[in-house]
Amino acid sequence: MTATATIEAVWRIEQPKLTARLARYLRDVGLAEEIAGDAFLMALERWPRDGIPSNPAAWLTEVARNRALDRLRRTTMIDGKHREIAVDLAELEREIPDIEAALDEDVDDDLLRLIFTACHPVLAAEQRAALALRLLGGLSTPEIARAFLVSETTVAQRIVRAKRALRDAGIPFETPRGDERRERLAAVLEVVYLIFNEGYVATVGPDWLRADLCGEALRLGRSLVALMPDEPETLGLVALMELHASRFAARTGKAGDPILLLDQDRSRWNWSLIRHGLDGIGRAMTLTSTPGPYLLQAMIAACHARAVTAADTDWIAISAYYQALALVAPSPIVEINRAVAVGMAFGPAQGLAIADALRDEPRLKGSHLLPTVRGDLLERLGRPAEARAEFRHAASLTGNDRERALLLSRAGDLPGSRWAAPPSEGRS
């Protein structure tokens, strides 16, 4: 591995910890991230020339601390906040002379604060996702832009606006407690799952599956479980992502074309991930008697994972779980998925009745999911002309090239078309 590759690997691991530690003393996430970045740039300059230090994390921490102190000493506009920060950093300088001994002190608490701050509800969802990938995933602006298939300028603006919004709103760098913590945790989990879903079925672009983006979300989720091991919804989300990720090898053909759930070669599923996911569900169920939305979705995914063949799928249980999900987290997407499950469990006519009730739902306007499901149900009811029109309509709405080709193929060859996996596989 080259020096640059080693530095980048170290950075991906250490950057969240370093930023979190700095943010605790600076009380400014944007400034903390900037100073951590300065330390990284210095490493890029010095390590190839001087060699990799024996303890890279300690080196980065010391450089970043010194940079922070220098920055504040040069500050000419010292208001009350700056005085408080200066006092905190002076105490840090006095009380922690041994950098190596300090590396693990309160790191978990700092990271938890950083996660809750980066995913604060004051930010728009896309801002939270970009900031989380930057601060917690260590991704660069170009990497985040590639992840969401948007311009680097757009990503940079989202990150800058997110930092400014946190600063202007005076969001404290802290882990909320009680009811506020539960509310904020929902926003954190939403961001992690947003990132995963964008990788699982990409909104736009040539690839149906973005395993790299799913991997980042799974890593963030596992970090959250390590920091909050007794939160059933966090366990549920990670279990859900693991069960979905277990199908990666079977979800696309050699050319990258989609393979729907009921057509997949289940021998190619990752059974280690499935076991991890099922264990996570078991742990979560010992912590709560009322499963939340992520745990319920994980239980749905578990029904698919336990089925040895597609014919073994327990659709009655899945439809019951969707009914429960509709009660705790009602949404049009949940209803679409419930239509699929009910159609499989009790017949396409009952599923179509649920789907038809959503035809005037404004939140589904412009989404390809409803016409896709209606096409499935109409085809199973022996109404091919209507089904073909629905598939063509769905194809005109999706921004993903692979998904569009699949839908157009199904519109053109209905007698041999295949039953689609529930849309919740990608976005629920």
Disulfide bonds with the S-S distance in Angstrom:
none
